[in-house]
């Protein structure tokens, strides 16, 4: 299959509402993650914490290309996706704190955010495990006869997992309505793609299964939207899955404990020149899509949302000890849960 690239466009391609959503959504993701990093340093947030800073376009652009009944699943870098989908930032922050008011009642923490109401089927801590699950979710939609699909995000490190290849094979065999997304930030946990894979153009892996597969500028929200919209149209027509390689970059380490010795500060700064939020803001200003007053209102709104989320998490109660026995089995009187 011929290689497809999506170039950055200088003209206005979408509505004012879409550009406003992209800017506000990505700004909320960025400010939320920056605050989460600060709180982790203060030991308010413990355990693992994987920040999405730099990758915001990968979520925001996909959201505007899909429908509200479509399903979402991702790996453990999972705070931004539900925020973009409309999950209460306070509930996400409370989950990071491990509080009872969190999205999974404080039981999941950073890596396991869920929101059933918004069809966010969770972040998952096992590398690549969400990929066959995403296949299953897509298969369920096909089985039920809906026109819905599942978008399944993974990191570049996950594509070396056997379960991922099994899922790709079955997805094509059953023409399952799934959009597989590789958020390729170049380093997986801390080793470059070139040192871990003979195939460095990761989208080409899909071609080995005859799956339509394309690279996409992961720092450009318009390019993301266009690629996902095209893949969604194919899935809804019954033509099966698509593999998209979002070529993105995380400014922070793999997790908060990552010293980042595998890359230079100069490289990070070079990618910051392509910042997805600054790109969309430049388009907004260049074409007078939003006034300065409207931009300032968005900035103030996001600042308050993050502050309110922290306050909510701080003031929320810890789970009760007995909560460990709840939500484990659907049968409430399951005999092996002891008093």
C-alpha positions as CSV (number, residue, x, y, z in Angstrom):
1,X,0.0,0.0,0.0
2,X,1.3,3.5,-0.8
3,X,2.6,5.6,2.0
4,X,0.2,8.3,3.0
5,X,1.3,11.5,4.8
6,X,-0.9,14.4,6.0
7,X,0.6,17.8,5.6
8,X,0.0,20.7,7.9
9,X,-2.4,23.2,6.3
10,X,-2.3,26.9,6.6
11,X,-6.0,27.6,5.8
12,X,-9.0,27.2,8.1
13,X,-10.5,23.8,7.6
14,X,-13.0,23.5,10.5
15,X,-15.6,25.5,12.5
16,X,-14.9,28.0,15.2
17,X,-16.4,25.5,17.7
18,X,-14.0,22.8,16.6
19,X,-10.9,24.9,17.0
20,X,-12.1,26.2,20.3
21,X,-12.7,22.6,21.5
22,X,-9.2,21.6,20.4
23,X,-7.5,24.5,22.2
24,X,-9.5,24.2,25.4
25,X,-9.3,20.4,25.5
26,X,-5.6,20.2,24.9
27,X,-4.9,23.0,27.3
28,X,-6.9,21.2,30.0
29,X,-4.9,18.0,29.4
30,X,-1.6,20.0,29.6
31,X,-2.4,21.9,32.7
32,X,-4.0,18.9,34.5
33,X,-0.8,16.8,33.7
34,X,1.5,19.6,34.8
35,X,-0.4,19.8,38.1
36,X,-0.3,16.0,38.5
37,X,3.4,16.1,38.1
38,X,3.7,18.7,40.8
39,X,1.5,16.8,43.2
40,X,3.5,13.6,42.5
41,X,6.6,15.5,43.6
42,X,4.7,16.4,46.8
43,X,3.8,12.7,47.4
44,X,0.1,13.6,47.1
45,X,0.0,11.2,44.2
46,X,1.8,7.9,44.7
47,X,2.6,4.7,42.7
48,X,3.1,5.0,39.0
49,X,2.2,8.2,37.0
50,X,2.6,8.5,33.3
51,X,2.1,12.0,31.9
52,X,0.7,12.9,28.4
53,X,2.4,16.2,28.0
54,X,3.2,16.8,24.4
55,X,0.8,14.1,23.0
56,X,-2.4,16.0,23.5
57,X,-3.3,16.2,19.8
58,X,-3.5,12.4,19.7
59,X,-6.6,12.4,21.9
60,X,-8.2,15.7,21.0
61,X,-8.1,15.2,17.2
62,X,-9.6,11.7,17.5
63,X,-12.4,12.9,19.7
64,X,-13.8,15.3,17.2
65,X,-13.6,12.7,14.4
66,X,-15.7,10.1,16.3
67,X,-19.2,9.7,17.6
68,X,-20.4,9.7,21.3
69,X,-21.4,6.0,21.1
70,X,-18.0,4.9,19.9
71,X,-15.8,3.1,22.4
72,X,-12.3,4.0,23.7
73,X,-9.5,2.0,25.2
74,X,-5.9,2.8,25.9
75,X,-2.8,1.9,27.9
76,X,-1.7,3.4,31.2
77,X,-0.9,6.9,29.9
78,X,-4.6,7.5,30.3
79,X,-5.5,10.7,32.1
80,X,-6.0,12.9,29.0
81,X,-8.4,10.8,26.9
82,X,-11.3,10.8,29.5
83,X,-10.7,14.5,30.2
84,X,-11.2,15.2,26.5
85,X,-14.3,13.0,26.4
86,X,-15.8,15.1,29.2
87,X,-15.0,13.1,32.4
88,X,-15.1,15.3,35.5
89,X,-11.5,16.4,36.1
90,X,-12.2,16.2,39.8
91,X,-13.0,12.5,39.5
92,X,-9.8,11.9,37.6
93,X,-7.7,13.7,40.1
94,X,-9.4,12.0,43.0
95,X,-8.5,8.6,41.4
96,X,-4.9,9.7,41.1
97,X,-5.0,10.5,44.8
98,X,-6.6,7.1,45.5
99,X,-9.8,8.6,47.0
100,X,-13.2,7.1,47.1
101,X,-14.7,9.7,44.8
102,X,-12.3,8.7,41.9
103,X,-13.4,7.2,38.7
104,X,-12.7,3.7,40.0
105,X,-13.4,4.6,43.6
106,X,-9.7,4.9,44.4
107,X,-8.9,1.3,43.5
108,X,-7.2,1.9,40.1
109,X,-5.0,4.9,40.5
110,X,-3.2,6.6,37.6
111,X,-3.1,3.6,35.3
112,X,-6.8,2.6,35.5
113,X,-9.1,5.5,34.8
114,X,-12.5,4.4,33.5
115,X,-15.7,6.2,32.6
116,X,-18.5,3.9,31.4
117,X,-20.9,6.8,30.8
118,X,-18.5,8.3,28.2
119,X,-17.6,4.8,26.8
120,X,-14.0,5.1,28.0
121,X,-13.2,1.5,28.6
122,X,-10.2,2.2,30.6
123,X,-6.5,2.6,30.9
124,X,-4.7,-0.8,31.2
125,X,-1.4,-1.4,33.0
126,X,-0.2,-4.6,31.1
127,X,1.6,-3.5,28.0
128,X,-0.4,-4.4,24.9
129,X,-3.2,-6.1,26.8
130,X,-5.8,-3.4,25.8
131,X,-5.3,-4.3,22.1
132,X,-7.1,-7.7,22.0
133,X,-9.6,-6.2,24.4
134,X,-10.2,-3.3,21.9
135,X,-10.7,-6.0,19.2
136,X,-13.3,-7.7,21.4
137,X,-15.1,-4.4,22.0
138,X,-15.2,-3.7,18.3
139,X,-16.4,-7.3,17.6
140,X,-19.2,-6.8,20.1
141,X,-20.4,-3.7,18.2
142,X,-20.4,-5.7,15.0
143,X,-22.2,-8.6,16.6
144,X,-24.9,-6.3,17.9
145,X,-25.3,-4.7,14.5
146,X,-24.5,-1.1,15.5
147,X,-22.5,1.3,13.5
148,X,-20.2,2.0,16.4
149,X,-16.5,1.3,16.5
150,X,-13.7,1.0,19.1
151,X,-10.6,3.2,18.9
152,X,-7.7,1.4,20.6
153,X,-4.6,3.4,21.6
154,X,-1.2,1.8,22.3
155,X,2.4,2.9,22.7
156,X,5.2,2.1,20.3
157,X,6.6,-0.4,22.8
158,X,3.4,-2.5,22.7
159,X,3.7,-3.4,19.0
160,X,6.4,-6.0,19.9
161,X,3.8,-7.9,22.0
162,X,2.5,-11.1,20.5
163,X,-1.1,-10.4,21.5
164,X,-1.1,-7.3,19.4
165,X,-0.3,-9.3,16.3
166,X,-2.9,-11.9,17.1
167,X,-5.4,-9.0,17.4
168,X,-4.4,-7.5,14.1
169,X,-4.8,-10.8,12.4
170,X,-8.3,-11.5,13.8
171,X,-9.4,-7.9,13.2
172,X,-8.8,-8.3,9.5
173,X,-10.2,-11.8,9.4
174,X,-13.5,-10.7,10.9
175,X,-13.4,-7.1,9.4
176,X,-13.9,-5.7,12.9
177,X,-14.7,-2.0,13.3
178,X,-11.6,-1.0,15.2
179,X,-9.1,1.8,14.7
180,X,-5.7,0.8,16.1
181,X,-3.6,3.7,17.0
182,X,0.2,3.6,17.8
183,X,1.1,6.7,19.8
184,X,4.7,6.5,18.7
185,X,6.7,8.8,21.0
186,X,9.9,7.2,19.9
187,X,11.2,5.7,23.1
188,X,8.6,3.3,24.6
189,X,9.8,2.9,28.2
190,X,13.2,4.3,27.5
191,X,14.8,2.6,24.4
192,X,14.4,4.1,21.0
193,X,12.4,2.3,18.3
194,X,15.5,1.8,16.2
195,X,17.1,-0.2,18.9
196,X,14.2,-2.5,19.5
197,X,12.5,-3.1,16.1
198,X,13.7,-4.0,12.7
199,X,10.7,-2.2,11.3
200,X,11.0,1.4,12.3
201,X,8.1,2.6,10.1
202,X,5.6,1.1,12.5
203,X,2.5,1.6,10.4
204,X,4.0,-0.9,8.0
205,X,3.3,-3.7,10.5
206,X,-0.4,-3.4,9.6
207,X,0.4,-3.9,5.9
208,X,1.6,-7.4,6.7
209,X,-2.0,-8.2,7.6
210,X,-3.4,-6.4,4.5
211,X,-4.7,-3.8,7.0
212,X,-4.9,-0.2,5.7
213,X,-2.1,1.6,7.6
214,X,-0.8,5.2,7.5
215,X,1.6,7.5,9.3
216,X,0.2,10.7,10.7
217,X,1.7,13.9,12.1
218,X,0.9,13.3,15.8
219,X,1.7,16.9,16.8
220,X,-1.0,18.3,14.5
221,X,-4.5,18.0,15.7
222,X,-6.0,18.6,12.2
223,X,-4.0,15.8,10.7
224,X,-5.2,13.5,13.5
225,X,-8.8,14.4,13.0
226,X,-8.6,13.8,9.2
227,X,-6.9,10.4,9.6
228,X,-9.3,9.1,12.3
229,X,-12.4,10.4,10.4
230,X,-11.2,8.5,7.3
231,X,-10.6,5.3,9.3
232,X,-14.0,5.7,11.0
233,X,-15.8,5.9,7.7
234,X,-14.1,2.7,6.5
235,X,-15.0,0.9,9.7
236,X,-18.7,2.0,9.6
237,X,-19.0,0.8,6.0
238,X,-18.0,-2.7,7.2
239,X,-14.5,-2.5,5.6
240,X,-12.7,-3.4,8.8
241,X,-9.8,-2.0,10.8
242,X,-7.2,0.6,10.2
243,X,-3.8,1.1,11.8
244,X,-2.6,4.7,12.3
245,X,0.8,5.6,13.5
246,X,0.6,8.9,15.3
247,X,4.2,10.3,15.3
248,X,4.2,12.2,18.5
249,X,6.6,13.1,21.4
250,X,6.3,13.2,25.1
251,X,8.2,16.0,26.8
252,X,8.4,14.2,30.1
253,X,9.8,10.8,30.9
254,X,8.1,7.5,30.5
255,X,6.9,7.8,34.1
256,X,7.7,10.2,36.9
257,X,10.7,8.0,37.9
258,X,12.3,8.2,34.5
259,X,15.7,10.1,34.5
260,X,15.5,10.4,30.7
261,X,19.2,9.7,30.0
262,X,18.5,8.2,26.6
263,X,17.8,11.5,24.9
264,X,19.2,15.0,24.9
265,X,17.6,18.2,26.2
266,X,18.2,19.7,22.7
267,X,16.0,17.0,21.2
268,X,13.2,17.7,23.6
269,X,13.4,21.4,22.9
270,X,13.3,20.8,19.1
271,X,10.1,18.9,19.5
272,X,8.6,21.6,21.6
273,X,8.9,23.9,18.6
274,X,6.2,21.7,17.1
275,X,3.9,21.9,20.2
276,X,0.4,20.8,19.3
277,X,-1.3,23.5,21.5
278,X,0.9,26.3,20.1
279,X,0.1,25.1,16.5
280,X,-3.6,25.3,17.0
281,X,-3.4,28.6,18.9
282,X,-1.4,30.0,16.0
283,X,-4.1,29.0,13.5
284,X,-6.8,30.5,15.8
285,X,-4.9,33.8,16.0
286,X,-3.8,34.0,12.4
287,X,-7.3,33.6,11.2
288,X,-9.1,35.5,14.0
289,X,-11.1,32.5,14.9
290,X,-11.3,33.5,18.5
291,X,-10.8,36.9,20.0
292,X,-8.1,37.6,22.7
293,X,-10.9,37.9,25.2
294,X,-12.3,34.5,24.2
295,X,-8.8,32.9,24.5
296,X,-8.3,34.5,27.9
297,X,-11.7,33.1,29.1
298,X,-10.6,29.6,28.0
299,X,-7.3,30.0,29.9
300,X,-9.1,31.1,33.0
301,X,-11.7,28.4,32.8
302,X,-9.0,25.7,32.5
303,X,-7.1,27.1,35.4
304,X,-10.2,27.0,37.6
305,X,-11.0,23.5,36.5
306,X,-7.6,22.2,37.5
307,X,-7.7,24.1,40.8
308,X,-11.2,22.8,41.6
309,X,-10.1,19.2,40.7
310,X,-7.2,19.4,43.2
311,X,-9.6,20.9,45.9
312,X,-12.1,18.1,45.3
313,X,-9.4,15.4,45.5
314,X,-7.9,16.9,48.7
315,X,-11.3,17.1,50.4
316,X,-12.6,13.7,49.3
317,X,-12.6,10.7,51.7
318,X,-10.3,7.7,51.5
319,X,-12.0,4.4,50.7
320,X,-13.2,2.3,53.6
321,X,-11.4,-0.9,54.2
322,X,-14.5,-3.0,53.4
323,X,-14.5,-1.4,49.9
324,X,-11.8,-3.9,48.9
325,X,-14.5,-6.5,48.9
326,X,-16.9,-4.5,46.7
327,X,-17.1,-4.4,42.9
328,X,-15.1,-7.6,42.7
329,X,-18.0,-10.0,41.7
330,X,-21.3,-9.1,40.1
331,X,-23.0,-11.5,42.5
332,X,-23.2,-9.6,45.8
333,X,-23.3,-12.7,48.1
334,X,-20.5,-14.5,46.3
335,X,-19.5,-17.3,48.7
336,X,-15.7,-16.8,48.6
337,X,-15.8,-13.2,49.8
338,X,-15.3,-13.7,53.5
339,X,-16.4,-11.3,56.3
